[in-house]
Amino acid sequence: MATEVKVPALGESISSGYLAKWHVQSGDYVESGQTLFDLETDKVTSEGTAEVSGVIELKVEEGDEVEVGAVIAEIDESAKKSTDDKGAGDKSKEAKEDKEDDSADSEDEDDEGAGSDHPFSPAVRRLAEESGIDPSKVKGSGKDGRVTKGDMLEAIEKSGSSDSKDSDKKAPKSDPSAEKPAEPKAKISKDPSERQSRRKLTPLRRTIANRLVQAQQTTAMLTTFNEVDMKAVMDLRKKHQEAFVEQYGIKLGFMSFFTKAVVHALKAVPAINAQLDGETLIENHYYDIGIAVSTPKGLMVPVIRDCDQLSFDGVESEILAYAKKARDGKIGIDDLQGGVFTITNGGIFGSMLSTPILNTPQSAILGMHTIQERPVVRNGEIVIRPMMYLALSYDHRIVDGKEAVTFLVKVKEQLEDPSRLLFGI
């Protein structure tokens, strides 16, 4: 009895995906619940597992586009697993290794002349042809005085040294002015495959590219900047970090401060918490904030729901959980939808300043950057403070410059005096 392995439903708006990777090969025995493949869509990557145990037969290749519901493999449940059952890949690898071992053994035997009809082994004859050295004049160290490959290699090495010395002795001194320019040591390969590699963009990468281009083409995007003194936040984290970890089991990061500051600023400047739908302006009265997460497959923006109702530990826990899901490829479509605002932190990679691109249909995105100690003036005195540049990119069609600047100032105020977050002022 064979059970069909089908492409699972991927969401209401998704009808197909790409089979990114098979974790098994045809002929492998798979267990029920075992991961079989990775399926990649234009939004997420998901895993497919075996519903039954048996021997699998693959029907599609990696990289193929497959429709939802399509049969991509079959599992023969009647096949029994034996103690010496191994995957096709393992068998192939073992066969290759056995062949290489046999070849090595054979070459060793030929080098010693055992059972050979020729006076010299194939390896010795090959080296003789390549080097021009007569093996009959080489002293053999093998059985019955046979010349081995090692003997030939040693003779070739000695010959090269000797030729070099003789050349040095016999070569007349040349006029330096008549010498030809030295040839470049590095030879440029004419084979393009050695200098370049080509591969198709993944669906996720294509979607990211399309959305970024679309954002620039369909919105009147503008970026405004400010800077924030991070000393108060850093001092607060340092003071309470140990107790926070002991109480909640997670670290108190910067992102929870920024998330709560953004929520406060969105309440103060509602225009930022809005978006256009054609000629209709949609005003949002909730605070689902997208946090950009870098993964091996590209940037993802999981959404933290109802951030206005979460405590600092709640925000940190949500961010940690979503970041892990994103990096493990476990994130779902629902995790990425519905955000009203996005925060992206290029500072973790060392970015000093940038202009983040809108995460449409949202009207604004906040870019965080690396913290650097810089001289600033405080109360008429020059002091060194940990400073961070902030960048707010926004859709100028619905957000005026005054509102954008006000928003950044509100975020700055909350971060430079974190006690404001406790009182909502």
Secondary structure, DSSP 8 states (H G I E B T S, - for coil): -EEEEE-----TT--EEEEEEESS-TT-EE-TT-EEEEEE-SS-EEEEE-SS-EEEEE-S-TT-EEETT-EEEEEETT----TT---HHHHHHHHHHHHHHHHHHHHHHHHTTTT-SSSS-HHHHHHHHHH---GGGS---SGGG---HHHHHHHHHHHHHHHHHHHHHHS----GGG------SS---S-HHHH-------HHHHHHHHHHHHHHHHS-EEEEEEEEE-HHHHHHHHHHHHHHHHHHSS---HHHHHHHHHHHHHHH-GGGGEEEETTEEEE--S--EEE-EEETTEEE--EE--GGG--HHHHHHHHHHHHHHHHTT---GGGGS--SEEEEEGGGGT---------TT-SEEEEE---EEEEEEETTEEEEEEEEEEEEEEETTT--HHHHHHHHHHHHHHHHSTHHHHHT-
